Amino acid sequence: MAEDLDNRWYYNVDTGKAEKGPARRGFLESRLGPYATREEAERGLDELHRRNAVMDEEDKRWEEG
């Protein structure tokens, strides 16, 4: 199980870079993930923005009835 945690990727919003390995205490709020690959992690922030835009549109439609 610990080996699985060591092989996952994260996107660090503070550094703007993908990082491999388990989350370190105090750094959880700075990282998105986990992701299976470096490429997925590198797209982490873009994916977050895309999902937020979708949710904002859904909220707008709901509020408008």
Buried (B, 14 or more C-beta within 10 A) or exposed (E): EEEEEEEBBBBBBEEEEBBBEEBEEEEEEBBBBBBEEBEBBBBBBEBEEEEEEEEEEEEEEEEEE
